[in-house]
Amino acid sequence: MTLSDILNPECVITEMRASDRWQAIDELLDQLVKAGRIKAADLPAILQAVKKRETTMSTGIGFGIGIPHATTDLISDVIGCFGRSKTGINFDALDEQPVNLIVLFLVPQGQFQKHLHTLANIAKFLHDRPLREKLLTAANAEEIVQIIRAQKA
């Protein structure tokens, strides 16, 4: 799975309000509920799965990128949400720098290979500095999705 496979404008937050990784995860999951990608009743269990994964090691991978993720049996296909913070979010990243671009994704339970491939594809895609700069300056959610789809990410 690639980022363009799982994102649409309804799953993009152009200016996150969160100041830390826990608030960011809450905000992104709330957006997935608003977009109808996860059920509100499933939110507590999904939140627990993402936070459990995040406590083992921060998914702030450096270069201003965070990729929180988890598996759950409450979804049938890979879903995700993209968030941008121009001010930066404390994500306990590996390079100790604030995170500006966050992709939260969920994979159905038992799809280990798909989980690894999705994580690798997103990390590789966001490692491109000119692309990150385009995403940081995009005017709106539609433009962010267009940039991602143009790169076939």
C-alpha positions in Angstrom: 0.0 0.0 0.0 1.1 3.5 -0.8 0.1 6.8 0.7 -1.9 7.7 -2.4 -3.9 4.5 -2.0 -5.1 5.3 1.5 -5.5 9.1 1.5 -8.3 11.5 0.4 -8.8 15.1 1.3 -11.3 14.2 4.1 -8.4 12.4 5.8 -6.0 15.4 5.8 -5.6 18.0 8.5 -3.8 21.0 7.2 -3.0 22.7 10.5 -2.9 20.4 13.5 -3.7 21.9 16.9 -1.7 19.2 18.9 1.4 20.1 20.8 2.6 16.5 21.5 2.5 13.1 19.9 -0.4 11.8 22.1 -2.6 14.8 21.2 -1.6 14.4 17.5 -2.7 10.7 17.6 -6.0 11.7 19.1 -6.5 14.4 16.5 -5.7 12.2 13.6 -8.0 9.3 14.8 -10.8 11.8 15.4 -10.4 12.9 11.8 -10.7 9.3 10.6 -14.0 9.1 12.6 -15.2 12.3 11.0 -14.3 11.0 7.6 -16.3 7.8 8.2 -13.2 5.6 7.9 -13.5 4.2 11.5 -16.6 3.9 13.7 -16.8 6.1 16.7 -17.6 3.1 18.9 -14.3 1.5 17.8 -12.2 4.6 18.6 -11.2 3.7 22.1 -9.8 0.3 21.1 -8.0 1.7 18.1 -6.6 4.5 20.1 -5.3 1.9 22.7 -3.6 -0.1 19.9 -1.9 3.0 18.4 -0.7 4.2 21.8 0.5 0.8 22.8 2.7 0.7 19.7 3.9 4.2 20.2 5.0 3.5 23.8 7.4 0.8 22.6 9.3 3.4 20.6 8.4 6.8 19.1 7.5 6.7 15.5 9.1 10.1 15.1 11.7 9.0 12.5 13.5 12.3 12.1 13.4 15.0 9.4 10.2 16.4 10.8 8.3 13.1 10.1 6.1 11.0 12.4 4.4 7.8 11.3 2.2 6.4 14.1 0.7 3.0 13.1 -0.9 -0.1 14.5 -2.8 -3.2 13.5 -6.4 -3.8 14.5 -9.2 -6.3 13.8 -11.7 -3.4 13.7 -10.9 -2.5 10.0 -11.0 -4.5 6.8 -8.5 -2.5 4.8 -5.5 -0.2 5.3 -6.6 3.3 6.2 -4.7 6.5 7.0 -4.7 10.1 7.9 -2.2 12.9 7.1 -1.6 15.8 9.4 0.6 18.9 9.0 1.8 21.3 11.7 3.7 24.3 10.6 4.8 25.1 14.1 5.9 21.5 14.9 4.9 18.9 17.4 7.0 17.4 20.1 7.0 13.7 19.0 10.0 12.4 20.9 11.6 11.9 17.5 14.9 10.1 17.0 16.6 13.4 16.0 14.9 15.3 18.9 13.4 17.7 16.4 9.7 18.7 16.2 7.5 16.9 13.7 5.7 18.8 11.0 4.3 16.0 8.9 2.5 13.0 10.4 0.9 10.0 8.7 -1.1 7.8 10.9 -2.1 4.5 9.4 -3.9 1.3 10.5 -3.6 -2.2 9.0 -6.0 -5.1 9.5 -4.8 -7.6 12.1 -2.7 -10.4 10.7 -1.4 -8.5 7.6 2.2 -8.2 8.8 3.8 -8.0 5.3 1.3 -5.3 4.2 2.0 -3.4 7.5 5.8 -3.5 6.8 5.5 -2.5 3.2 3.1 0.4 3.9 5.4 1.7 6.6 8.5 1.4 4.3 6.7 3.1 1.4 5.6 6.0 3.5 9.0 6.5 5.2 10.8 6.4 1.8 8.3 8.8 0.2 8.6 11.3 3.0 12.4 11.1 3.1 12.4 13.3 -0.1 13.2 16.9 1.2 11.8 18.8 -1.8 8.6 16.8 -1.5 8.3 17.6 2.2 8.7 21.3 1.4 5.9 21.1 -1.1 3.6 19.4 1.5 4.5 22.0 4.1 3.5 24.9 1.7 0.5 23.3 0.1 -2.6 25.6 0.3 -5.2 23.0 1.3 -6.0 19.3 1.8 -6.9 18.9 -1.9 -3.4 20.2 -2.9 -1.7 17.9 -0.4 -3.5 14.9 -1.9 -2.7 16.1 -5.5 1.1 16.4 -4.6 1.0 12.8 -3.1 -0.8 11.3 -6.0 1.5 13.1 -8.6 4.5 11.5 -6.9 2.7 8.1 -7.1 3.4 7.6 -3.4 
